[in-house]
Amino acid sequence: MSPVALSNFVTLALAVTFAAAQSTYPATPLAAKRFSYPTGIPYKVDTDVGLIRGTQLGYNICNSTTENQNSLCQTSFFNGLDDFCLWAPSVPGKTVGDIEGEMIAWCTKPGHGTRLIPEGTLTGVQFIKTPDYIQAVGFMDQTKIMMVEGDYGGEMDPHGADLRGNPMGGIMFSNAWGGQYTQAVEWTNFLGGNAFCLKACDPAGPNAAHFCEHIYDRIGCSFNAPNAARNNVFESCDAENADFPGVYTVDGVVQTYTQPPESLGAITTVPYVARVPSSSNCKTFTSAELFTGLPTAVGGSSPTTTGTSKPTSLTGTGKSNTSGSPTGTAKTS
């Protein structure tokens, strides 16, 4: 082979190698992967290499040996008012928007092999169980789970723009549907602005992907998880289904909202108010009754944001939530 031909061959080979290294999509999307608990979970759910976002930060086989405040467990659980996990940072000082692919599980109850949400973090939570999904919405001191003070956060779900999920390799299980642990394939978790909402849809339901829609990541909890949560109140209720996120009715006509792209700037108005589903059989509890065996928070671990984070996904406006409810402050028109 001539020197010129050899040079061209090497250049082509390097180009192909570089292109392969810069691939975006996995062979199998996270939302298409199925696992049984506890024996059917691999050490890492995301085993793809050479993709743009790199490799999965943590691991998915979690037990007593991984349960500590340095855990990198990325297997989450959502069972009820006293037993759920939030996706939060593994290290302080980074906004949710910067590390949503690397979030790890922080849980309210020992026994899952994860980090534990410190005592006093949660200041009010409403849990509801509907025919098609379970949902927890509440208030918190987000600095106690290593979130930056003033960070208006973002949204985690098992999809993401590259189908690897946020966090990458993050999976969720629940025993809310029949008592046995079942993988919740469709779920969403917004957090920021000292509030959060978590929704997981029954995989046996015909509309799990619609009730746990993931495309409205810029308009927050009030539209993705309509609720009646109140600060300083912990309650568990039965409830009817809300409408699908983004779907609303005006004068008897069903309409679907289209979220504008980020390139158009902040969302300042939304053309409807999401219907809060009616609830029943509500029971209230104290924090001490619900959350036991939790560690105390390490003070001063989360510095104040410098204003570089994106507007809050909880309110959809970039403004702090001062209304006393994590239902959002975006205006309607």
KOLDREN-678287 format. One record per residue (C-alpha): residue number from 1; x, y, z. Coordinates in Angstrom, 1 decimal. Example, Ala and Ser with C-alpha at 12.3 -4.5 7.8 and 13.67 -1.06 7.14 Angstrom:
num;xx;yy;zz
1;12.3;-4.5;7.8
2;13.7;-1.1;7.1
REM end
This chain:
num;xx;yy;zz
1;0.0;0.0;0.0
2;1.4;3.4;-1.0
3;2.1;6.0;1.7
4;-0.7;8.2;0.4
5;-3.2;5.3;0.4
6;-2.1;4.2;3.9
7;-2.5;7.8;5.1
8;-6.0;8.0;3.7
9;-6.9;4.6;5.3
10;-5.7;5.7;8.7
11;-7.6;9.0;8.5
12;-10.8;7.1;7.5
13;-10.3;4.6;10.4
14;-9.8;7.4;12.9
15;-12.9;9.1;11.6
16;-15.0;6.0;11.9
17;-13.6;5.4;15.4
18;-14.3;9.0;16.5
19;-17.9;8.8;15.1
20;-18.5;5.5;17.0
21;-17.2;7.1;20.2
22;-19.6;10.0;19.7
23;-22.7;8.0;19.3
24;-25.7;9.2;21.2
25;-28.3;6.5;21.5
26;-28.0;3.1;23.3
27;-28.8;-0.2;21.8
28;-31.8;-0.6;24.1
29;-33.5;2.5;25.6
30;-33.7;2.5;29.4
31;-37.5;2.5;29.3
32;-37.5;-0.7;27.3
33;-35.4;-2.6;29.9
34;-37.2;-4.9;32.3
35;-35.9;-6.3;35.6
36;-37.3;-8.3;38.5
37;-36.6;-7.5;42.1
38;-34.3;-8.4;43.8
39;-32.6;-11.2;41.9
40;-33.0;-9.9;38.3
41;-31.1;-6.7;38.7
42;-27.6;-6.3;37.1
43;-24.8;-4.5;38.8
44;-25.2;-1.7;36.2
45;-28.4;-1.3;34.2
46;-26.6;1.0;31.6
47;-23.7;-0.9;30.2
48;-23.2;1.1;27.0
49;-19.8;2.5;26.3
50;-18.5;5.1;23.8
51;-21.7;7.3;24.0
52;-21.6;11.0;24.3
53;-22.7;11.2;28.0
54;-20.2;8.7;29.2
55;-21.0;5.8;31.6
56;-23.4;5.2;34.4
57;-22.2;6.9;37.6
58;-23.5;4.4;40.2
59;-24.8;0.8;40.4
60;-28.1;-1.0;40.8
61;-27.4;-3.9;43.1
62;-28.0;-2.2;46.4
63;-28.1;-3.8;49.9
64;-26.9;-3.4;53.4
65;-23.3;-3.2;52.2
66;-24.1;-0.1;50.1
67;-26.5;1.6;52.5
68;-24.6;4.7;53.8
69;-24.4;8.4;53.1
70;-21.8;7.8;50.4
71;-23.9;5.3;48.5
72;-24.1;5.5;44.7
73;-27.2;3.3;44.5
74;-29.4;4.1;41.4
75;-32.2;1.8;42.2
76;-35.1;3.7;43.6
77;-38.3;2.7;45.5
78;-41.7;4.3;45.8
79;-44.1;2.5;48.1
80;-46.1;5.1;50.1
81;-46.0;8.2;52.2
82;-43.4;6.9;54.6
83;-41.3;5.0;52.0
84;-40.1;6.7;48.8
85;-36.8;7.9;47.2
86;-35.9;11.1;45.5
87;-33.2;11.4;42.8
88;-30.6;13.9;44.1
89;-26.9;14.8;43.7
90;-24.1;12.6;45.0
91;-21.9;15.6;45.7
92;-22.6;19.1;46.7
93;-22.2;22.3;44.6
94;-23.7;21.2;41.3
95;-27.1;22.2;40.0
96;-29.7;19.6;39.0
97;-29.5;20.8;35.4
98;-25.8;20.1;35.2
99;-25.9;16.6;36.7
100;-29.4;15.2;36.1
101;-27.8;12.1;34.4
102;-25.8;11.4;37.5
103;-28.4;11.6;40.3
104;-28.5;8.9;42.9
105;-31.3;7.6;45.2
106;-32.0;9.2;48.6
107;-34.7;7.3;50.5
108;-36.9;8.0;53.5
109;-36.6;4.5;54.9
110;-33.6;2.2;55.7
111;-33.4;-1.1;54.0
112;-33.0;-0.2;50.4
113;-29.2;0.1;50.2
114;-29.3;3.8;49.4
115;-28.5;7.1;51.0
116;-31.1;8.2;53.6
117;-32.9;11.5;53.4
118;-31.7;13.3;56.6
119;-34.1;13.9;59.5
120;-36.0;17.2;59.1
121;-35.5;17.5;55.3
122;-39.1;16.9;54.4
123;-41.5;19.5;55.9
124;-44.8;18.4;54.3
125;-45.9;15.7;51.9
126;-49.1;14.6;50.2
127;-49.2;11.0;49.0
128;-52.1;9.9;46.7
129;-52.9;6.6;45.2
130;-55.2;6.7;42.1
131;-56.4;3.9;39.8
132;-53.4;4.4;37.6
133;-50.5;5.9;39.5
134;-49.1;6.9;42.9
135;-47.8;10.4;43.6
136;-46.0;12.2;46.3
137;-45.7;16.0;46.4
138;-44.0;18.0;49.1
139;-41.8;20.6;50.6
140;-38.2;20.2;51.8
141;-34.9;21.8;52.7
142;-33.1;20.7;49.6
143;-29.7;21.6;50.9
144;-29.9;18.6;53.2
145;-29.8;16.3;50.1
146;-26.8;18.1;48.6
147;-28.8;20.3;46.3
148;-27.6;23.8;45.8
149;-29.5;26.5;47.8
150;-31.6;28.5;45.3
151;-31.4;25.9;42.6
152;-34.8;25.7;40.9
153;-33.9;22.2;39.8
154;-35.2;20.0;37.0
155;-36.9;16.8;36.0
156;-35.8;13.2;36.0
157;-37.4;10.4;34.1
158;-36.5;7.1;32.4
159;-36.2;8.6;28.9
160;-34.1;11.7;28.4
161;-33.1;13.2;25.0
162;-30.8;10.2;24.3
163;-33.1;7.6;25.7
164;-30.6;6.6;28.5
165;-32.8;8.2;31.2
166;-32.0;10.8;33.8
167;-30.3;9.5;35.8
168;-28.6;7.1;33.4
169;-29.3;3.6;34.6
170;-31.8;4.8;37.2
171;-34.6;2.3;37.8
172;-37.6;2.3;40.2
173;-39.7;-0.4;42.0
174;-42.9;-0.2;43.9
175;-45.0;-2.6;46.0
176;-48.1;-0.3;45.8
177;-49.7;-2.5;43.1
178;-50.5;-5.9;44.8
179;-47.9;-6.0;47.5
180;-45.1;-7.5;45.4
181;-42.2;-5.4;44.0
182;-42.9;-4.4;40.4
183;-40.7;-2.3;38.2
184;-42.3;1.1;37.6
185;-41.3;1.6;34.0
186;-42.8;5.1;33.6
187;-42.1;7.7;36.3
188;-41.2;11.4;36.7
189;-39.5;13.3;39.5
190;-39.3;17.1;39.6
191;-37.3;18.7;42.4
192;-36.0;22.2;43.1
193;-37.1;25.4;44.8
194;-37.4;23.5;48.1
195;-40.2;21.3;46.7
196;-40.6;18.1;44.8
197;-43.1;15.9;43.1
198;-42.7;12.2;42.3
199;-45.1;10.1;40.2
200;-44.9;6.4;39.2
201;-47.5;4.8;37.0
202;-48.9;1.3;37.3
203;-47.2;-0.7;34.5
204;-50.3;-2.9;34.1
205;-52.4;0.2;33.3
206;-53.2;1.0;29.6
207;-52.1;4.6;29.9
208;-48.9;4.5;32.0
209;-46.9;6.5;29.5
210;-49.6;9.2;29.3
211;-50.2;9.6;33.0
212;-46.4;9.7;33.5
213;-45.7;11.9;30.5
214;-42.2;13.2;30.3
215;-42.3;15.9;27.7
216;-43.5;18.7;29.8
217;-40.3;19.1;31.7
218;-40.4;23.0;31.8
219;-43.8;23.6;33.5
220;-43.3;21.6;36.7
221;-45.4;19.9;39.3
222;-48.6;21.9;39.0
223;-49.1;20.6;35.5
224;-47.4;17.2;35.7
225;-48.6;16.2;39.2
226;-51.6;18.3;40.2
227;-51.9;18.2;43.9
228;-53.2;19.7;47.2
229;-50.0;19.4;49.1
230;-49.5;21.7;52.1
231;-46.4;22.6;54.0
232;-46.3;21.2;57.6
233;-48.9;18.6;56.7
234;-48.2;14.9;56.0
235;-51.2;13.0;54.6
236;-52.0;9.9;52.6
237;-55.1;9.8;50.4
238;-57.0;7.9;47.8
239;-57.7;10.0;44.7
240;-59.1;9.9;41.2
241;-56.9;10.2;38.2
242;-55.8;13.6;37.1
243;-56.0;14.4;33.4
244;-53.0;13.4;31.3
245;-50.3;16.1;31.6
246;-50.7;18.6;28.9
247;-54.4;17.7;28.2
248;-57.2;20.1;29.2
249;-60.8;20.9;28.3
250;-62.2;24.3;27.3
251;-65.9;24.6;26.7
252;-66.2;20.9;26.3
253;-63.4;20.7;23.7
254;-60.3;18.6;24.7
255;-57.1;20.3;23.8
256;-53.4;19.4;24.1
257;-50.8;21.9;25.2
258;-47.5;22.1;23.2
259;-44.5;23.1;25.3
260;-42.4;25.7;23.5
261;-38.7;25.0;22.9
262;-36.1;26.5;25.3
263;-34.7;28.6;22.5
264;-37.8;30.8;22.8
265;-37.0;31.7;26.3
266;-38.7;31.3;29.6
267;-42.3;30.1;29.7
268;-44.3;32.9;31.3
269;-47.8;31.9;30.6
270;-49.7;28.6;30.2
271;-53.2;28.6;28.6
272;-54.9;26.4;31.3
273;-55.0;25.5;35.0
274;-54.5;21.8;35.6
275;-57.4;20.1;37.4
276;-56.5;18.8;40.8
277;-58.1;15.4;41.3
278;-60.5;14.9;44.1
279;-59.3;12.8;47.0
280;-60.8;10.8;49.8
281;-59.9;8.6;52.8
282;-57.2;11.0;53.8
283;-55.2;10.3;56.9
284;-52.7;12.7;58.5
285;-49.5;11.8;60.3
286;-46.6;13.5;62.0
287;-43.1;13.5;60.6
288;-42.0;11.5;63.7
289;-44.5;8.8;63.0
290;-43.4;8.4;59.4
291;-39.7;8.8;59.2
292;-37.5;6.9;61.7
293;-33.9;5.8;61.7
294;-32.7;8.7;59.6
295;-29.4;10.4;60.0
296;-28.9;14.1;60.8
297;-27.8;16.4;58.0
298;-24.3;17.6;57.6
299;-24.5;21.4;57.8
300;-23.1;23.7;55.2
301;-22.7;21.1;52.5
302;-24.5;22.9;49.7
303;-23.4;26.4;48.6
304;-25.7;29.0;47.2
305;-26.2;29.0;43.4
306;-24.5;31.7;41.4
307;-27.5;32.1;39.2
308;-26.3;29.9;36.3
309;-28.9;27.2;36.7
310;-31.9;27.1;34.4
311;-35.4;28.3;35.5
312;-37.2;26.1;37.9
313;-39.1;23.1;36.5
314;-41.3;23.3;39.6
315;-42.8;26.7;38.8
316;-42.0;27.1;35.2
317;-41.1;30.7;35.7
318;-37.7;30.8;37.3
319;-39.2;32.4;40.4
320;-39.1;30.9;43.9
321;-42.2;29.2;45.1
322;-43.7;31.4;47.8
323;-47.3;30.4;47.5
324;-47.2;27.8;50.3
325;-47.9;25.0;47.9
326;-45.6;23.3;45.4
327;-48.3;23.7;42.7
328;-46.3;26.3;40.8
329;-46.5;30.0;40.0
330;-46.7;30.1;36.2
331;-49.4;32.4;35.0
332;-52.3;31.2;33.0
333;-53.9;33.0;30.2
REM end
